[in-house]
Amino acid sequence: MKKTILIVAVMSAFTFTSCKENAADKVSEEKVVNAETRDANAGTFPVMAFNEAEFDFGTIDQGTNVEHVFKFTNNGDAPLVIVDAKSSCGCTVPTFPKEAIAPGAEGELLVKFNGSGKNQVSKTVTITANTQAGKETLKIKAFVTPKEGGAVNTAPKVIPTTK
């Protein structure tokens, strides 16, 4: 019993003496100002407004490289930062600005397509940015004419049966 009381007394003394530091002394005034500014701007977002959200290359020959520049404006109240841009397949490559786009400023996103596929082809480019939605989408399409000798065999396949 004496050992238990001694252990409780030592633990209590340790607990009360180890908490002497004042947490408020550790707060930096600069960090408080930064946090206040961040919280005040929490409701403002950039708005990525494209001149066009879809582009049609028309009819192109298979294997022909084509590209299009999508122009946009930041119509929001905060700088626009594009984090990433990915396409729905490897045949389409988007290139986006790495620097922030100020409110009211314009930017460009280049999309290259290598003319793969046949017939009607549609591809999607997904842009990850600090907009309210977080993702923006662009589309490209083309009618790809197959190369000579690359015609598609449309005849039905005959499967032999054994009896």
Backbone hydrogen bonds, N-H to C=O, Kabsch-Sander energy under -0.5 kcal/mol:
donor,donor_aa,acceptor,acceptor_aa,energy
5,I,1,M,-2.0
6,L,2,K,-2.2
7,I,3,K,-2.5
8,V,4,T,-2.4
9,A,5,I,-2.3
10,V,6,L,-2.3
11,M,7,I,-2.5
12,S,8,V,-2.3
13,A,9,A,-2.3
14,F,10,V,-2.5
15,T,11,M,-2.3
16,F,12,S,-2.4
17,T,13,A,-1.9
18,S,14,F,-1.6
19,C,15,T,-0.6
20,K,17,T,-0.6
23,A,21,E,-0.6
25,D,22,N,-1.0
26,K,23,A,-1.3
27,V,24,A,-0.9
32,V,28,S,-1.6
33,V,29,E,-2.0
34,N,30,E,-2.3
35,A,31,K,-2.2
36,E,32,V,-2.3
37,T,33,V,-2.3
38,R,34,N,-2.4
39,D,35,A,-2.6
40,A,36,E,-2.2
41,N,37,T,-1.7
42,A,39,D,-1.0
44,T,41,N,-1.5
49,A,47,V,-0.9
49,A,73,T,-2.7
50,F,48,M,-0.6
51,N,71,K,-2.4
55,F,139,K,-2.1
57,F,55,F,-0.6
57,F,141,K,-3.1
60,I,58,G,-0.5
60,I,143,F,-2.5
62,Q,145,T,-2.5
63,G,115,G,-2.3
64,T,61,D,-2.0
66,V,113,F,-2.9
68,H,111,V,-2.3
70,F,68,H,-0.6
70,F,109,L,-3.0
71,K,69,V,-0.6
72,F,107,G,-2.4
73,T,49,A,-2.3
74,N,105,A,-2.6
75,N,47,V,-2.6
75,N,73,T,-1.1
77,D,45,F,-1.7
80,L,101,I,-3.3
81,V,79,P,-0.5
82,I,80,L,-0.5
83,V,81,V,-0.6
83,V,128,T,-2.6
84,D,128,T,-1.7
86,K,126,T,-2.5
88,S,124,T,-1.7
92,T,89,C,-1.3
93,V,112,K,-2.8
95,T,110,L,-2.9
101,I,80,L,-2.8
102,A,100,A,-0.6
104,G,74,N,-3.7
105,A,102,A,-2.2
107,G,72,F,-2.5
109,L,70,F,-2.4
110,L,95,T,-2.1
111,V,68,H,-2.8
112,K,93,V,-2.5
113,F,66,V,-3.2
114,N,91,C,-2.0
119,N,144,V,-2.7
121,V,142,A,-3.1
123,K,140,I,-2.8
125,V,138,L,-2.8
126,T,86,K,-3.3
127,I,125,V,-0.5
127,I,136,E,-3.3
128,T,84,D,-3.1
128,T,126,T,-0.5
129,A,127,I,-0.6
129,A,134,G,-1.6
130,N,81,V,-1.3
132,Q,46,P,-0.6
136,E,127,I,-2.4
138,L,125,V,-2.6
139,K,53,A,-2.2
140,I,123,K,-2.4
141,K,55,F,-1.9
142,A,121,V,-2.2
143,F,58,G,-3.0
144,V,119,N,-3.2
144,V,142,A,-0.7
145,T,60,I,-3.1
145,T,143,F,-0.6
150,G,147,K,-2.0
154,T,152,V,-0.7
159,I,157,K,-0.6
